[in-house]
Every structure is written in structure tokens, then in C-alpha cells.
């Protein structure tokens, strides 16, 4: 793994390192050998402003894509991004992910028009999506030709848990230690240590009350 990188020879070294270990999450420990990171050979990286921290794991068929040479992606150390997740940046957007955050399979991060900021130790279940923008929908133009608009970026604070299939929209901050239930659509801020669910997501209790 000390030879692993995004270069052609580095990808060969990564493939060799994975030959004798289990697939999927069985390979996460490879990211913690030395001060390097693991990017699966099947991952697609098309981004010229990507900063990957030490011991990051990027799994099978993850896509990190830059549209029009716009936006940046920063992934903090010890973070895991699992298979089939997609990260995109475009005009006016950027994505930052903190330390020791875990993103489960098939999540979508589309950082256009606004930023997406994910904190430390955040737990994101499969099929979650993050859209810091919306389409304009004036009646005198086809939707395809209308510009993107945004209420602001998305901020997910430290130690948040997002359950399966949570969708987070523009202008939303989810406070530290909050929990969001499966299938929720988050359109407004959620305070620290709150438990929220539903479409649109609403606070149903505080974690202290549940304890």
C-alpha cells in the first residue's frame, strides 16, 4: 500500500494489495496501512481539485466527478466512502467531509450552486442524497434551460446520524449530534441532539428526552 496512488502504477499497486483480502468492507484496513489512502481500482476519479486525507477509504465504483473544472472536494482523514456513491461538484459548489465520517453505499452528493459541508464522525446510511440547489421553474422557459437557484449550502455538523434514504435540500443545517429517521426529506434546520423524521422532516423529540 505504500506505493498506492491515483497514478497508473499506483493503481496497479492498489490492485495487488487487494488480491488476498476480502472484498467490500473487508478491504477498509488497507487504508490504514501507513500514511496513505485506499482508492478501489474500479473507482472513477475525474477531478483536479481533490484533497484526500490520510487513511481514507474509497470503495468500489465510487465516482468523484468535476463538471466544467469547477468546485473542490476535501476528504478528511479516516473517512470511508463505500461502493457506488457519487460525488459531483460544479459551478458555485464544493464539498468538504470531516474526520472519521462513514458514508454507506449509493449516496449522492451534488455540490452545485452551493456548498456541502459534512462534519467529523458523521454516520450516513445508504441511499442518502444532498442537493444544495433547486431548478427555477418559471413558465416562459423549458425547465432544462432555467438556471439553478439555492437558498444556501448544506451543513451537517459533527456526530450526526442520517438513516437510510434521507434527502437533505438547500439551505439546511443539521445540528451536532442530531438523528434523522429513514426516508426523511430535510427542508429546514434541525437543532443539536434532536430526533427528526418525516416529509418534510420535523423534530419529534430530543435525544435527552429519549434517554
DABELLIN-V293987 format. One record per residue. N is the residue number from 1. RES is the residue in one letter. SS is DSSP state (helix for helix, strand for strand, loop for the rest). PSI is psi in whole degrees, -180 to 180 (* if undefined). Layout:
[[N:RES:SS:PSI] [N:RES:SS:PSI]]
This chain:
[[1:X:loop:-19] [2:X:loop:-15] [3:X:loop:-2] [4:X:loop:141] [5:X:loop:-174] [6:X:loop:0] [7:X:loop:163] [8:X:helix:-45] [9:X:helix:-35] [10:X:helix:-35] [11:X:helix:-37] [12:X:helix:-44] [13:X:helix:-39] [14:X:helix:-43] [15:X:helix:-42] [16:X:helix:-39] [17:X:helix:-29] [18:X:loop:-2] [19:X:loop:-36] [20:X:loop:23] [21:X:loop:159] [22:X:loop:160] [23:X:loop:180] [24:X:helix:-128] [25:X:helix:-13] [26:X:helix:-16] [27:X:helix:0] [28:X:helix:-30] [29:X:helix:-21] [30:X:helix:-29] [31:X:helix:-15] [32:X:helix:15] [33:X:loop:110] [34:X:loop:-167] [35:X:loop:64] [36:X:loop:-164] [37:X:loop:165] [38:X:strand:123] [39:X:strand:118] [40:X:loop:143] [41:X:loop:-28] [42:X:loop:-5] [43:X:loop:149] [44:X:strand:115] [45:X:strand:113] [46:X:strand:79] [47:X:loop:126] [48:X:loop:9] [49:X:loop:60] [50:X:strand:126] [51:X:strand:113] [52:X:strand:124] [53:X:loop:174] [54:X:loop:143] [55:X:loop:25] [56:X:loop:142] [57:X:strand:124] [58:X:strand:115] [59:X:loop:-173] [60:X:loop:134] [61:X:loop:18] [62:X:loop:140] [63:X:strand:128] [64:X:strand:111] [65:X:strand:136] [66:X:strand:123] [67:X:loop:122] [68:X:loop:27] [69:X:loop:29] [70:X:loop:148] [71:X:loop:162] [72:X:loop:158] [73:X:strand:128] [74:X:strand:124] [75:X:strand:118] [76:X:loop:161] [77:X:loop:151] [78:X:loop:12] [79:X:loop:144] [80:X:strand:130] [81:X:strand:115] [82:X:loop:174] [83:X:loop:144] [84:X:loop:10] [85:X:loop:149] [86:X:strand:130] [87:X:strand:125] [88:X:strand:142] [89:X:strand:148] [90:X:loop:-161] [91:X:loop:123] [92:X:loop:6] [93:X:loop:159] [94:X:strand:159] [95:X:strand:131] [96:X:strand:136] [97:X:strand:132] [98:X:loop:-157] [99:X:loop:137] [100:X:loop:38] [101:X:loop:144] [102:X:strand:122] [103:X:strand:117] [104:X:loop:175] [105:X:loop:151] [106:X:loop:39] [107:X:loop:154] [108:X:strand:125] [109:X:strand:111] [110:X:strand:91] [111:X:strand:81] [112:X:loop:142] [113:X:loop:-32] [114:X:loop:168] [115:X:strand:159] [116:X:strand:121] [117:X:strand:115] [118:X:strand:130] [119:X:loop:-160] [120:X:loop:145] [121:X:loop:29] [122:X:loop:139] [123:X:strand:116] [124:X:strand:116] [125:X:loop:171] [126:X:loop:155] [127:X:loop:23] [128:X:loop:153] [129:X:strand:153] [130:X:strand:118] [131:X:strand:99] [132:X:loop:34] [133:X:loop:170] [134:X:strand:166] [135:X:strand:142] [136:X:loop:155] [137:X:loop:44] [138:X:loop:152] [139:X:loop:-15] [140:X:loop:5] [141:X:loop:144] [142:X:loop:146] [143:X:helix:-40] [144:X:helix:-31] [145:X:helix:-5] [146:X:loop:146] [147:X:loop:159] [148:X:strand:151] [149:X:strand:159] [150:X:loop:146] [151:X:loop:-4] [152:X:loop:174] [153:X:loop:177] [154:X:strand:133] [155:X:strand:121] [156:X:strand:111] [157:X:loop:178] [158:X:loop:148] [159:X:loop:25] [160:X:loop:147] [161:X:strand:120] [162:X:strand:121] [163:X:loop:-180] [164:X:loop:132] [165:X:loop:26] [166:X:loop:137] [167:X:strand:124] [168:X:strand:126] [169:X:strand:178] [170:X:loop:148] [171:X:loop:16] [172:X:loop:138] [173:X:strand:128] [174:X:strand:119] [175:X:loop:165] [176:X:loop:131] [177:X:loop:9] [178:X:loop:158] [179:X:strand:131] [180:X:strand:127] [181:X:loop:164] [182:X:loop:137] [183:X:loop:5] [184:X:loop:148] [185:X:strand:112] [186:X:strand:112] [187:X:loop:-12] [188:X:loop:162] [189:X:loop:147] [190:X:strand:127] [191:X:loop:168] [192:X:loop:139] [193:X:loop:23] [194:X:strand:156] [195:X:strand:123] [196:X:strand:151] [197:X:strand:168] [198:X:loop:176] [199:X:strand:104] [200:X:loop:156] [201:X:loop:135] [202:X:strand:148] [203:X:strand:126] [204:X:strand:-23] [205:X:strand:171] [206:X:strand:150] [207:X:helix:-35] [208:X:helix:-36] [209:X:helix:-39] [210:X:helix:-35] [211:X:loop:*]]
